Amino acid sequence: MNQIAEGKSIEQCMEDVTVTLKAVMDYAAKEITEQIDKVIENTVEYNYEKTEELRISGSLSELKVRLNELHDLVPQIIEQKFEKFSINKKENISWFKEIREYELKEKLFTLYKSIIGETGKIFREYGYKDVSGESSKRHPAFVYTQHGTTVMGPEPKNEDLLEAQRKWLDACKIYVEV
């Protein structure tokens, strides 16, 4: 048995999983809402003619309401999407035992991109052709970091989020071991 796991009760381990998961979801919500804000800002500015057209037709305020609703729902969406990672699901016990950190990062980044991608879907409903951060396949190809740079690949560069994800995975592995 792992030295950290020795002497811990199932209840203590479950508390650790719960606390670390809450931190992951909080950091993810912050990161995702910042990225959504950047997508909105850049898409509206880049497509200024479409934005002006919507303003004149009166549809811009409706678009803003929809985007604000998505923005406000990010914490609940994240909580809902993280249900599939629940340590309480029997099928996840062995999954957490075997998964590597990089595999979890990839799965979580895909989850984050899917939430950010909802912004593009809303913009497309209002006739926007070019949505910031999307590839030609209408999926986010890159995201904005907290430093305003873009990253390609399987993970955000937010160190707080990445550290929280590591701690959560460690807590899950200890829980499974105990």
N, C-alpha and C positions, 0 to 999 in steps of 0.2 A: 504494500500500500504506500502511496505517495506520502511523504512526511507532512505535507500541508494538510492532507486529508485525515491523518491520524488524529483521533480524539474528537473529531467533529461529528455532530449528530446530523441526522437527515434534515431536521428542522433548521439547524444552523446553515447547512448547505443550501437548502431551499431559500432561506432568507438572503444568502449571498447571491444566488441566481436572480432573485427578484430585484434586489438593489442594483446589481450591475446591469440588468436588462433595462431598468428604468433610466439609468444613465445613458445607455446606448440610444434609447428612443428619444431622450431629450436632446442629445447632441445631433442625432440624425434629423430631428424636426428642425432644429436651428439651421443646419447645413442645407437641408432641402428647401426651406423657405427662403434662404438667402439666394440659392440658385434659381428658384422660381422668380424671385424679384428681378434678377439679372436677365433671365429669359424674357420677362415681360418688358422691361426697360429697353432692351436691345431690339426686340421684335417690333415694338411700337415705333421706335426711332427709325429703324431700318426701312420699315414699311410705312413711312410718313404719309404717302398718298392714300393708302387704304385707311389709315387711322383718321385722316381728315375726312375721307368719304363717310366713314362711320359716324364721325362727329356731326357732320351735316345732316345725315339721315336720322340721327337720334339713337342709333344703335350702340354707340360707344359707351354710354352709361350702362347699358345692359351687359356689354362685354366686361366692363369693370366689375360689376356685381358678381358675375360668374367667376372671374379670376380671384376676386377677394374671398368668395366662398371657398374656392379650392385652397387658397392660402391659409384661411382660418381652419380648414379641416385637416391640414397636414398631420397634426399630432394624433387625431383619431384614425386617420388612414394608416399611419405607421403602426399604431397599436393593433389595428385589424390585420394588417399584412404580417405582423410578427407572430400572429397566432399559429402560423404554420411551423414556427420554430419552437413551439411550446415544449418544455422539458417534461410536461405532464402527459404528453402523448407517448404511448408505448413504442411506436415506431421510431421516435426520435432518440430514445435512450441509446441504442447501438449507434445511431447516426452521430450523436455527439461524442461518443467514445472514439470513433474512427476519423472524424473530420479534421482536416488540417486548417490552420489559420488562414492560409491563402485561399482555400476553397470557400471558407465562410465569407471572407472579404468579397470574393467574386459574386456569391449569392446575394449578399447584402447590397452590393453596388448595383446589381441588376434590379433589385427591389427598389432602391432609391431612384434609379433612372426611370422606372415605370411610373413612379409618382410624379417626377418632374415632367415626364412625357405627357401627362394629362393637360399640362399647360398648352402644349402644341395642339392637342385635339380641340381644345376650346378655341384657340386662334383660328384653326382651319374651319371650324363651324361658321366663323364670321368672315371667311373669305381671304384670310392671310395666306400668301403663297410661301413666303420665306420665314420660317420660325427659327430664331436664334437657338443654337445648340442641337439642331437636328441634322441627321445625315439624310441622304437622298431616300432612304427607306422609311422616313418619318419617325425615326427613333433617335433619342438623344445620343449623339456620337461623342460628345464631350460635355463636361460640366465646368462650372466656374468654381474655383476654390475661394476660401475666405480672403485670399490675397489678390483676387481679381485675375488670376491666370487660369488657363485651361489645362486640363489633364486628359490624356487618352488612357485607356486601359481599365483595369478592374477595381480601382479603389480611389476614393477621394483622398485628398492630402491633409485633411483636417486631423491633426495629431490627437486632439482630445477625443474625437470620434473613434479613431483607430485604437487608441489606448483603451477606451471603454469597451470596444468590441473584443479586444484581447482578454480583458478582465472577465467579461461575460463568458467567453468561451472557456477560460480556465475554471470559472465557478461551475459551469455546466459539467465539465470533465470531472471535477472533484465530486460533485453531486452524484454522477453516474457511478463513480468508483466507490463511494460510501454506500 
